[in-house]
Amino acid sequence: MADHRNPSGRRPPMLPLPPPPEDIPRLPEVNVDDSAEVRIDHRALAPNRDSLSGAREVVRQRSPHDTTRVGRPPTMEKPPRKAEPMRRSPEAAAQAAASLKTNRFHTPTAPPRSAMVRVQTAQHSSLIGGRYQIVKRIGQGGMGKVYEVNHIHLSRRFALKIISNQVAETDEARELFYREARFASAMSHPNITSVVDFGEDEKVGMFMVMEFVDGEPLHRILFREKRLSVRKACEIVLQVAEALHYIHKQNVVHCDIKTENILIAEEELEAKRTRMVAKLLDFGLARPLTGPRASTSLSGTPHYVAPERIRGEPASPSSDVYGVGILLYELLTGQVPWDGAVQKILAGHLDEQPKPPSKLIEGGLDPAVENLVLHALAKRPAERHKDMAAFIYELKTVMDMLGIGRRRAGAVGPSRRVVIEQKPPEKSSRRDELARIAFDACRLPLALLTPQGQIVAANPAFAKFVMGVSVEVEGLPVKSTPLAQAWSTAEQDISRTLAGSPIRRIIEIDVSAEETRRLLLWLDAVSKDHVVLGVQPLEL
């Protein structure tokens, strides 16, 4: 069956495949004005088998208060193998964190443009900024070029990004480039590419220096492998989600999650072991959650943009949750949910339900994984995971159920569990407060479920019963918890309860190799939209 990666429908050659062409055709930038009318050349935006997913360009909706503009990020070109991982010193990381706190609500201003005439391309052995010697070019994108450089005093390799002459002519693009450097340099996380220097050279103009990552862009891996295994896709998305969770705690939203902005590298461990490391790139569209940059303008790649952004709402952590959902969908199936012309893509985000991933994968997909993806792709932010921590928790739970949990091959150190704090309502009556205390203190596992089986409230006894430890489970579907293994009729039972037929069901759970425990599971409707689930032992 033909898809956007293989329009001819012919069977692809056996692996190994040659790398994709270095100069993948670029598509024109599309501007979306306030009337939301998009004028495009449909021939230019038609899917191209030489590109990963057809029309992959930036959609932008202007507002009177925001003029941010962005181009496609640079693509790495055959990076050398076995690079030493670069790490910033503790002093540099502390200084960067202090800078972020000091300037969190301040929109940085790019330095004034120099009047010097710029060269078009940095030459081999050229010296940039008086200390970075060009080794070779390793990537090129809409904003400029990326080079492998050597620091002449430290004898260390770095990646140096130069803003192109055409882009540098606009103050808007210069501010964008400078803001990207400021945001990225303030981040210190193992799954984020570190920015270590920034400046302006008399010959090549503005430049940004990053740690050198010896890896391969994720979109090239996907181009070669067509789709990834569930294990590999989940491990990559988990690392990206943890990086985004860190970014959100700094009151910043990334707003540009896609396979082109993720590098996959290998990190050497002890005893000649290695492990896969995902690195998140490009903070060109990142914006703070507060302050003047918290605007409603639409910037980003149309395939990954959240519905609320299209409707004109400001970016939020939930927008990144949606982007991670699209990323996981693409890695599992080899295609994005909606493709083609920009208008069609945006309409899909707003009005169409994505095709279930299990329908696109030969042999199907585990229901827990599919529920995780579709949960993240809910149209309304309130129906998704309430934050990135909740997404991470459900993803780790699903990975544990599938036997691909956090104790991966090559993993070191103790496992971590994300705890989601539940904030009590700001205004509540005395009776509501007493009811909450009684609900939480009850020793019987109790939970409140939606018609779709999502847990909207649960007491600590329920969390400990299904997860083995007392943590918050609100926002998780019952299907993604270990309880689903013993309760296969959950959907039918919830529907019957809401229709007026309370359920009393006996289930059996293996607590050890020799012991099986029988439990009474009961459901009662408390409103037309909620049922209460309780579990109690039949034998004390």
N, C-alpha and C positions, 0 to 999 in steps of 0.2 A: 504493500500500500504506500502510495507516494505521500510524502509530507514536505514541510517547508525546507527540510535539510536535503531531501533527495527527490526533487520534483519529477524526475523521470520514472520513478518507481522501480528502477532496475536494482537487482541485488548488489549491494556494495561489495568491493573486493575484500578478501580475507586480510586480517591484520598481519604484520604492522602496516598501517597506512602512512603515506608521506604527510608531513605537516601541512596545514592549510596555507594557502598563498599569503605572502607577507603583506601585499597591498590589497587587502579586501576592499571592494568598492565601497566608498562612503556615500551616504545619502544626505540630502539637504536638510538643514535645520528647519523646523516647522515652528512658526509663531502662532499662538492661539490668542486672539484678542478678547476683549471683554464680552463680545457677543457670542463667544464660543463657536464661531464659524471657522472651520478649517479649510483653507484653500491649498490643495496639494496637487502634485503631479502623480497620478496613480501609477503611471509606468515606472517612475523612479522608486516608488514605495512598494512595488510588487516584490514578493519573496524571491530571494536570490540564492541559488544553491551554493554559491561561493561564500555566502555569509552564514552566520549561525542561525539566525531566525528572521531573515527578511528585513523589514523596516525597523532598524534599531537606531533611531536617532532621537534627539532631544526634543520634547514638546515643551513649550513655554507659554504661559498665559500672563500677560503683563498686568500690573496694577499700578495706580498712580504713585505708590509709595515704594515700589521695589523694582529695580531694574537689573537684577542679577541675570547673567547669561552664562551658559556653560556649553562647552563642546564635548566631544567624545573623549574619554580618557585614553592615555597612551597605551599601546599594545606592545608587550615585550617581544623581542625578536631573538629567539634561540639563545636564551641566557646560558652562560658557561655553567658547567656542573661543579659541584662540591665547593660552594663558596662558604667561607667562614661566616657563621651567623653574627651579625653586628648587634651590639648591645650598647645602649647609652649608659654612661656612668651614673651612679646613684645621685651625684651632685647635679648632673644635667637633668635627670628625671625630676628631682625635687624642685629645681628652678623652673622647669616647664609647668609642673603642677601649680606652683605659686603664681606663675604668669596667668594660667587659666582662671584661677580664682580672682585675681586682681582685675582681669579684663573680660570677665564672663559676660557682662552686660554692655560692653563697649564694642562697637563695630570698628575693627581695625581699618586704618587708612593706608593705602599703598604709598610708598615713597614716590616723590615726583619723578616724572620721566626725564631721563638724561637726553641732552641734545645731540649726543654722539651718534654717528651713523652705524647701524648694526650690520653684522655679517649674516648671511642667510643660514649657514651651517657651520658648526664648530668643527675645526679640522683636527685630525689625529695629532696627538701630543700638544694640542693647544692648552694653555694654562688659563683656567677660569677662576676669577676671584683671587688670583695670586697664589693659589694652593691646590687646586683640583686639576689634574692633568687628564685630558681626554684619552681613553683607551679605545673605545669603539661605540657606535650607536647601537642600542639594544631595543629601541621602541620609538613609535611615533603616533601622535594622536592629534585631535583637533586643536588642543591648546599649545602643542609644541612637540619637542623631541626629548627622548630620554637617552642618556649616555652612561656607560660604565666609566667611572673615573677613579683615579688613584690619588689619594692625599699625599702630596710630596713630602710632608713632614712626618706623618704617622705611618706611611706605607700601608694604608688600609684601603680596601675597595668600598666605593659608595655608588649609588645611582643618583645622577644629577639630571634634573628636569629643567629645560629651558623653554620659556614662553616664546612663541613664534613672533616674527616681526609684525605680521598682519594683525594678530591678536593684541600685541603690545601697543598698537596705535590707539586703542580705546581705553579710557580711564576705567570703564566698567569692567573690562576683562582683567586689567591690572589689579583692580581691587579684589576680584574673584580669586586670582592667583595668590595674592598676598594673604587673603583671608583663609584660603586652603592651608597655606603654610602655617599660619598662626594656630588654627584649630588642630591640625595634625601634630604639630610640635608639642602641644600641651597634653597629648595622650600618651600614656605609658601602659601598654598591654601586650602580652605575647602574641596576640592575633591581630595586631595593628602595626602596619609598617611605620617605623619611626621616622620623623623628619628631624634632622640634626643641625641644619644650617639653611640660611636664606640670605640672598643679597642681590646686587646688581653689578654686572660686569660691563666695562666700557664697550666691549666688542659684541657680546652676545645678548646683553640686556639682563632681565630678571631671571634668576635661577633659584632652584630649591634642591637641597641635598637630602637624600633619604638613605636609610640602611640598604645595603645591597642584599637582595633576596635571590638565592639561586633556586629558582622555581619556574613553574609553567603557569600561564594564565588558565583559569578554570574553563573559560569558553573554548580554548584549544583542546583541552582534555575531553570536553564533552563533544566537540566536533569529531575527534578521533574515535571515541568509544561509543558514540551515539546516545547512550544513557548509562548511568552508574548503578551499581548494586545498591541495595537498601542500606547495607552496612556503611559503604563509603559515602553515600549521599548524606546519611544521618550524621556521620562523624564530621563531615565538612560543615554542614549547617549548624551543628552544635557549637563548633568553634567560632563561626561567624556570629551566631546569636550571643555567645558570651562576650565577644568584642562589642556588639551593639548594646548589650546590657550595661557594660562599663561606660560606653559613650553616653547613654541615657542618664546614668548617675552623675555625669558632669553637666547635665542640663543641655545636651546637644542632641539633635536628631540628624542621622546621616543622609537620608533622602535620596540615595543613589545606589541601592543594593542591586547588583547584577553580576553575572558570571565574569564580565570583563574587568570588574573591579576586585577580583579575588585571585591571589596567587597561591599555588599549591607547591610546597617545598617539603624536603625531608630533613629532619633534625636527627643528628647522630646522638645515640645514648651509649651507655656503658655496654661492654661485652659485644661490641660490633652490632648492636641493635639500632634500628631507626624507627621513627614514627612520622606520620604525616602531619604537617602543620599548614593551616590555612591563614593567610594574611589578607586583611581588609585594606584596600587602597582608596585613594581619591576622596578628599573632603571638600571638593569644589562646590557641592550643593548643600553641604552641612549648614545647619542654622540653629541658633540657640532657641530654647523653649520660651525664653522671656526676652524682653527688650525690643528694640526697633526691628530686628530681623525676623521676628515671629510674624511674618506676613502671610497673606493668603495666595501669593502668586504661585503659579504652577510651573515647576521646573523638574525635569527628570526624564527618564526613559519610559515611553508609553507602556511598554510591556509590564512594568513593575509598579506603576503609580497607583496609589490607593484610591478607592472611589471618592472618599471625602475630599481628597485633594482636587479631584476633577470638579467637585461641586463648589469649590472655592473656600473650603475650610482650611485652617492653618495646619501645618505638619505637626505630628505628635508621635510619641513612641509607638502608638498603635499603627501608624503609617509604616514604620519599619517592620512591625510584626507582619503586616500584609506583604511587604516586599520579601521577607524571609519565607513566607508561605509560597509565593511565586517561585522563589529560588529552589525550594525543596521539590515542588511540583515539576520544575524543569529538569532537575537532576535525575529524578525518578523515571520520568516519561520520555525525556529527550526533546521536549517541546514546551513552549509556554502555553498557558490556557487560551490566549487570544492573540492572533497574529494577522498580518495583512496591512491594510491602509490604517492610518492613524485614527480616523473617525470610527472605523470598525472596532479597533482595539479599545478605545475609550468607551464606546457603547457597551462592549463586553464587560468591562470592569463595573459599569453602572447597573446594567440590567440583566445580564446573562449569568446563569450558574455555570461554573466550570465543569467540563466533562470529567466524571470520576476518574482518577488516575488508574484504577484497576481495569478500566475499559481500554486503556492504551498500552497495557503491559501484558505481554504474553505470559500466561500462567497466573495472572491476577496479582493482587497486592494484599498484604495483611490488613484487615479492617481497622486495626488500631492506628496504623500508619496513615491510611486514607482519612480517617476521622481527624487526625492531627492536622493534616494539610488543609482539609476543608474547613476546619475550625478557624485556622489562621486566615482563610480567604473569605470570611464572612463579610457581607457588604457593609454592615454597620460596625463601627469600632466597638460599641458596647457588646456585640455578640462574639467578638474575638477574645483571645487571651487578654486579660486586663493589663498586662505589661510583658516585657521580654522575659522576666523571671518566671512568669507562669508558663510561657511557651517552652522555656528551657526545662522546667520541671516535667511537663507532659512529655517532651521529647525524650528525656532521660528515662522516664517511666516506661515508655514504649520500647526503648532500646533494651532496658532490663528484661522486659517481657519476651523479647525476641532473642535474648542471649547475646546481645551485642552492646552491653551496657558500658558504664564508665571504666570498668577494669579491662581496658583494651590491651591487646598485645603491645608491649613496649611502654605502657603507661607506668608512671612512677608516682610515689606518694599516695597518701590516703585519698579515698574517694570523697567527693563533696556532694552535699545535698542542699539544694536551694530551698530556703524557707521563705514563704510569702507571708508578710505581715498583714493582718486584717485590721483595718482601722474601724473603730466603732462609729456609728452615725453621730454626726454633730448634734442633732436635735432628736431626742427620744423621750418618750414619756416614762414615768416610773414603772408602769406595768410592762412596757416593752423591755426595759432594762432587766426587770426581774425574770421575764420570760427568757431573755437571752442567757441569763445566769443559769437558770434551770436547764435549758437546752444544752449548754456547754458542760454542765456538771453531771448530766445523766450518764450512767455507766453503760447503757445500751447504745449501740451504734445507731445514730439517726442522721438522715440527710434529706434535704429538700431538692427535688428534681424537676426539670422542665419537661415538656412533652417529648423533647428530643433526647432526653436522658442526660442532660448536662447538670452537674452538681452546682447549685446556686448557694447552698448553705449546708454545713456539716459540722457535727460536734467532734471534739478531739477523739472520742471513743471510736467514731466511724473512721476517721483518718488512720488511727492506729490499727483498726481492724483490716482495712484494705491495703495499707501501705507498710504496715509493720512498725511504723514510728509515728508519733503524734505531730503531724505537720498539716498545714492548711491545704485543702484539695479543691477549694472553690474554683470553678471555671473548667474543671476536667470533665470529660464525658465518662460516664460509668463504663463504657466500652473500653476505655483506655486504662482501666484499673485491673488489678489481678482478680477482682470479683467477677469480671466478665467470663473467666474460665469456668466458673461453677454456675453462672447464671446466663445461659445462652438465650433465654427468651425475654430479655429485658425490654426490648422495644414493644413486643406484643403485650407484655404484662402492663407496661405503662399506659398503652392505648386502651386496654380493657378497663383499667382503673379509672381513667378519665371519662370513659363511657358509662361509668356507674357500677362497675363490678369489681369490688375490692379483691385483691389477690393475697392468698396465703399459700406459700410454696415452701417445700422442704428441700434444702440443698445439702450436699455433702462436700466437705473440704478435707483434704489430706493434710494433717498437721505434722505427720512423720511417716516414716516408711511402714510402721506397723499400726498407726492410729488414724482413724477417720472420724471426723466430728460432724454430727448432724445438726443443722441450724434451721430455724424457722425464719423465712424472709417474708415480710408483709408490706403491702402497699395500700395507702388510703389517699383519696383525693381530698385536698384541703382547699382547692379553688379550681376553676376551669383551666388554669394554666400551670398548676403545680400539684405534685404528689409527694407525700412523705414516705420515705423508705426506712424501715426498721429491721434489725437483725437481732435475734436472740437465740441462745442455745436451748436445745430440747432436753438436754440432760445436764444437770448441775453437779 
